[in-house]
């Protein structure tokens, strides 16, 4: 019998607004993220992820520090990044920071590594975007060795070599839990299989079934490599309220503000209500009542054969109080309903 699907939540620490429509300080947003994680832990959510950005509209630039704070106030929930931008970081320092979180949380830390969909960290830390691919491949190669916790000997092209190097603090048990996040390129999917790391599909637009070929490619690659099957997960955005209409009414203005701001940087046109409604009905937005969202998650899990689903509940300036309510609904009504639907086939 397959283990129950893991159902998690994540946030990028989006800078939210107060009741008067003014943005909160980033310091307050960080404190709110901890409050959200504590609630998720108390209500039985399986995982809480925190993203990494280096820009004005997201408060979290150091997810491991936030996770360390969360670790000291929670007891059971798994804690991880969503994602760690490995290309512009030092794999040794990433391991050190996450092994510290692992110690503080008694073995609950997890790293979700990826290239990231934003590029501001590259010039900020002195990296050339022309080296985008080489940086990720080289640093993933090193991190894949480091995560096991033993002495590492490694030679690459983007940082100093290591010879029989130990990194501290050491892990207390096993390897550091690590997933690879991909946006949907075959090369990235195969790379995850080559490193024998679980695959997280970041689906932010379009129907989830269009990612079925990537899930199948990953499983085929593992089989051809002679590796045991590994879990596949999905990370997608959404929002919950008591009714479908209320959920959409609450989140659309915040979703539009966030999407239009980022879209303007990338040459996208403004998002309209029709596109939003289409994504809610058929695409990657999990917005609605607990029953609606639970059914959509269950369909995605069944279609892609998932072991895990993480909902990004933060939505641009959407108020903290509405996020807390969404967390409550996810934990108390969506999670049990998803498992009920999956059990009934």
N, C-alpha and C positions, 0 to 999 in steps of 0.2 A: 504494500500500500504506500503510495507516495506521501511524503510529509506535507502538512498543510502549507498553503502558499503564505509566504511572508508578506505582510502588508505594512508599508512604512509611509512616512511623511518627510518632506524636505522643504527647506526655505533657502533663499539667497540673501536673507536679511534685507529685503526690499525696504526702502525708506517710506514709511507709512505716514498718513496724515491724521491730524487730530480732528475733533468734531467741527472745528471752524475751518477746516480745509488747509491748515498750515502744516508743513512737514515737521515731523518730530526730529529731534537731534539724533545723529547716528548713535550716540551713547545710549539714548533711551531705546532705540531700536534693538541694540545688542542685548539690553536687559530684558526686553520683551521676547526676544528669541529664546533666552533661557527659560522664561516663564512658559512659553509654548512647549518647550521640550519637557519640562517638569510635568505639565498637564498630560502630554502624550504618554509619558512613562507611567503616570498614575492610572491612566485609563487602559493600559495594556497594548498600546501600539508597538509593533515589533522593532521598528528602526526609525531613527531621526537623523536626517542628513542636513549639513550646512554647506552652502556653496561658497566659492571664492571669487571675489571681484575686486577691482581696484579703481573705482569710479564713484561719482557722487550719488548715484541712485541706489547703490547697495552698500549696506553698512559693514559687511563682513569681508575683511581683507585677510584675516588670519583665522581660518575655520578651526584649526587645532586648538587655538587658545579658547575660543568659544566652547568647543567640545570639552575641553578640560574643565571649564567652569560648570558645564552641564553635568559632567561625570560625577562631580562631588555632591550633586543634588538629586541624583537619580540612582536607581538600584538595579534595574533589569533591562531597560531598553538598549538595543545596540546603537552605537554612535559612530557616524562617519562623515566623510566629506561628500560633496555633491556639486562639482568635482574638485579634486586637487589638480591644478594646472602644472603637470609634471615637467612640461617642456621648458618652463621659465623658472624652475626651482631646482635645488640641489637634491638629488635622491637621498643622499646621506642625511641631510637635515630633515627631509620629509619623514624618513624612517625614525629618526630620533624624536621628532615631535609626536608622531603617532604611537611609538612605543611608550612614550610618556603618558599619553591619553589612555593607552591600554592598561598601564599600571594603575592609574588613578581610577579607572572604571572596572577594575578586576576582570580584564579580558574582554571588554565589550567594544573595542575600537575596530574600525574598518576604514579602509582607504578605497575611494573610487577615483582612479586616475584617468585622465583624459587630456586631450589637447585644449579643451575649452572652446567655447563659441565666441569669446571676446578676446581681443588681442592686446589690450592695454598693458598687460603685465610684461610684454616683450620689450618695448622701449623703456619702460619704467625700470626694469632690472638689467638693462644693457644688452639685450639680445636682438639679433637681426632677424626680422620676419622671413628673410630669404632662407634662413636655416630652420624654418618651422618643422619640416619633416625630420631632418637629421637630429634635431634636439630631442624630439619625442622618442624616436626609435632608440637613440643612444641611452637616454636616461631611463627609459622603460627597461632596457636590457640590464642596467645596473640595479634598478629597484627590484626587479624580479629575483635577483640573487639576495639582496639585502633583506627582503621580507621574511626569509627563513631564519634570520637571527644569528647565523654562524659567521666565522671568519670569511671574508670575501677577498678574492683576488680577481681583478677586473682591469681591462684596458679598453678605452673608447676614444672618441674624438672630440668630446665637448667638455670634459673636465679632467682633473688629474686622475691618474691610474691609482689603483689600490692593490696592496700586496698583503695577504693574510691579515686583513684589517678587521678588527672587531668594532662594533658600533654600539653605543650605549644610550639609554639603559637597555639591557638585554630583555627579551621577551620571557615571560614566566612559563608560557606553554605554547607549543606549536608554532606555526607561522602566522604572521600578521595577515588577517583576512583582507584580501585585495580583489577588487573587480576592475574591469576596464569598461569605460563608457565610450560608446561610439554613436555617431550621428547617422550612420547608414552608408558607409563605403565598404565594398567587399574586402579591400586590403586591411582595413581596421578590424573587421570581423575575423579574418584569417589570422591576423596577428594575435588576437586574444586567444585563439585556439592554440597557436604555436607556443605561447607562454603558459598554457594550461591554467588560464585565469577565467573566472566567470564573466559573462557578457551582460552589460547593461545597455539596452537600447534607449537612447534619448529621443523620444518621439514628441515633437512639438507641433506637428501639423500633418494633416491628412489622416486617412483611416489606418488603423493599426495593422490591418491585414496586409498592407503593402510591404510591411517589414517581415512577413513570413519567409520570403526567400533568404533574408539575412540570418534568421534564426536557423533555418535549415542548412545554410552554408556553414554556419558555425558547428552544428552537430556533425555534418559530413566531414568537416576538417578534423574535428577531434577523433572521429572514427578512423579516418585515413592515417592519422598520426599514431594510432594505437593507444589513445588516451581514454580514460574513463569519461562517461558523460558528466557535464558540468552544468550548473544552473544558468538560466537566462532570465533576465529581469527587464522591466520597462519603467522608465521615469517619465511622467507626463504631468502637465499642469491641470488645475481644476479648482473648484470651489463648491461648498455645500451650504444649503439652507433648508428650511423645513419644506419648501415647495420649489418646483422647477422655476416658476415665475420669479419668486423672491431671490433665488440664487443668481439668476441671470440679471435681475435688476440691480442687485448689490455689486456684482463683479464687473459688469460691462464697462462702466466708466473708468474703473481702475485698469482693467485689461487694455482698453483703448489708449489710455494715457501712456502706459508702459510700452505697448506695441508701437505706437506712433513715434515715441521718443527714440526707441532703438531703431525702428524702421527708417527714420529720417537720416540716421548715420549710415545706413546700408543701402540707401537708394530705393526703399520700398515706399509705396503710396500709403496714405492713411487707411486704417482698417475701418470697415463699415459694419453696421449691425447685421447685414445679410451674411457677410463672411463669418462673423462671430457665431451666428445661429447655425451656420453650416458646420463649423468645427464642433460645436456642441452636439449637434444631431448625429454627425457622421465621422468626425475627425478626432483630434487628439485633446480636445478640451473636455474634461470630466466635470461638468457643471450641472447641478440640479439637486433634487431631493435625494435623501439617502437611498431610496429604492432605485431611482434612475441611475445614480452613480454606481451603486453596487452591481446592477445588471450590466452596465457598460464595462466595468472592471472585470467581471466574471467572463464576459464574452472575449475580452482581450486575453485574459489568462488562458482560456480554452483554445483560442485560435492560434496563439503563439507557443503554447505549451510552457507557460511561465512558472517559475518557482518563486517569483517575487514581483511585486508591484509597488512603486513608490509614487505618491501623489505630491507634487509641488503645490503647497497650499498658499504660499505667499504670492500676491498678485499686485505688484506695483504699490500704489498708495492706499490700497484697501486697508481699512481700519483694523487695528490690532484686535479689538473686541470681536469683530466678525471672523477673524482668523481663529480665535479661541473657540468660538461657536462651531466653526467648521471642523476643528480638531475633535471636539466633543462628539459631533455627529458621525465623523469618520470612525472613531473608536467604538462608540456604543451601538451604532446602527449599521454602518456600512460593512465593517469588518465581519461581524457575525453573519450578515446577510450574504456576503460574497462566499463565505465558506459553506453556508447552507446551499446556495445555488450550485456550487461546484460539486458538493457531495451528492446532490440529486441528479447530477448529470445533465 
